[in-house]
Amino acid sequence: MNAAPTAERLSLLAGLLVLMLATVPRYLAGGYENRLSLITIALAVVAAVAIMNWRMLDKGERARLPRLGKRLVASLVAGLALMGLWHVLFTAWISWQLLIAHGATLGLLLHALWLGWRPVRQQG
């Protein structure tokens, strides 16, 4: 497997780091020390992989990162807003810790779908 690192993969890794960080308050509030330990280890591993990917990117891929970072932030904000709306309309109030965890999850999913979407080219 000789897949070259891309800016898209690095933006997804950054989103995954944000998602894992968003779950930390939930685990702290709930007293889930074991899960907190596991998420801390996973954070360290994903951060190490992201750093290695960053170092392996060429100049052209690095130049694309600011635009992808903006798309990631937009997706995370949209995910948080959509989950907030969902919980207001369809559920009883939940904790803010759960709201940010769910919002970050939806935001990362939206970002991944946005990266994979390609417009159909016209034949002619």
Contacts in CASP RR format, 6 or more apart in sequence:
PFRMAT RR
TARGET T0000
AUTHOR 0000-0000-0000
METHOD contacts of the structure
MODEL  1
MNAAPTAERLSLLAGLLVLMLATVPRYLAGGYENRLSLITIALAVVAAVA
IMNWRMLDKGERARLPRLGKRLVASLVAGLALMGLWHVLFTAWISWQLLI
AHGATLGLLLHALWLGWRPVRQQG
4 56 0 8 1.000
5 53 0 8 1.000
5 56 0 8 1.000
5 57 0 8 1.000
5 61 0 8 1.000
6 57 0 8 1.000
6 61 0 8 1.000
7 57 0 8 1.000
7 61 0 8 1.000
7 62 0 8 1.000
7 64 0 8 1.000
7 65 0 8 1.000
7 68 0 8 1.000
8 68 0 8 1.000
8 115 0 8 1.000
9 53 0 8 1.000
10 50 0 8 1.000
10 53 0 8 1.000
10 54 0 8 1.000
10 57 0 8 1.000
10 61 0 8 1.000
10 65 0 8 1.000
10 68 0 8 1.000
11 65 0 8 1.000
11 68 0 8 1.000
11 69 0 8 1.000
11 71 0 8 1.000
11 72 0 8 1.000
11 111 0 8 1.000
11 115 0 8 1.000
12 108 0 8 1.000
12 111 0 8 1.000
12 112 0 8 1.000
12 115 0 8 1.000
13 46 0 8 1.000
13 49 0 8 1.000
13 50 0 8 1.000
13 53 0 8 1.000
14 50 0 8 1.000
14 69 0 8 1.000
14 72 0 8 1.000
15 72 0 8 1.000
15 76 0 8 1.000
15 104 0 8 1.000
15 108 0 8 1.000
15 111 0 8 1.000
16 46 0 8 1.000
16 108 0 8 1.000
17 43 0 8 1.000
17 46 0 8 1.000
17 47 0 8 1.000
17 50 0 8 1.000
18 72 0 8 1.000
18 76 0 8 1.000
18 104 0 8 1.000
18 108 0 8 1.000
19 101 0 8 1.000
19 104 0 8 1.000
19 105 0 8 1.000
19 108 0 8 1.000
20 39 0 8 1.000
20 42 0 8 1.000
20 43 0 8 1.000
20 46 0 8 1.000
21 43 0 8 1.000
22 100 0 8 1.000
22 101 0 8 1.000
22 103 0 8 1.000
22 104 0 8 1.000
22 105 0 8 1.000
23 39 0 8 1.000
23 101 0 8 1.000
23 104 0 8 1.000
24 36 0 8 1.000
24 39 0 8 1.000
25 96 0 8 1.000
25 97 0 8 1.000
25 100 0 8 1.000
26 32 0 8 1.000
26 95 0 8 1.000
26 97 0 8 1.000
26 98 0 8 1.000
26 101 0 8 1.000
27 33 0 8 1.000
27 35 0 8 1.000
27 36 0 8 1.000
27 39 0 8 1.000
28 36 0 8 1.000
28 97 0 8 1.000
29 95 0 8 1.000
29 97 0 8 1.000
54 62 0 8 1.000
57 65 0 8 1.000
68 115 0 8 1.000
71 111 0 8 1.000
71 114 0 8 1.000
71 115 0 8 1.000
72 111 0 8 1.000
75 107 0 8 1.000
75 108 0 8 1.000
75 110 0 8 1.000
75 111 0 8 1.000
75 114 0 8 1.000
76 103 0 8 1.000
76 104 0 8 1.000
76 107 0 8 1.000
76 108 0 8 1.000
76 111 0 8 1.000
78 107 0 8 1.000
78 110 0 8 1.000
79 103 0 8 1.000
79 104 0 8 1.000
79 106 0 8 1.000
79 107 0 8 1.000
79 110 0 8 1.000
80 99 0 8 1.000
80 100 0 8 1.000
80 103 0 8 1.000
80 104 0 8 1.000
80 106 0 8 1.000
80 107 0 8 1.000
82 103 0 8 1.000
82 106 0 8 1.000
83 99 0 8 1.000
83 102 0 8 1.000
83 103 0 8 1.000
83 106 0 8 1.000
84 99 0 8 1.000
84 103 0 8 1.000
87 93 0 8 1.000
87 94 0 8 1.000
87 99 0 8 1.000
87 102 0 8 1.000
END
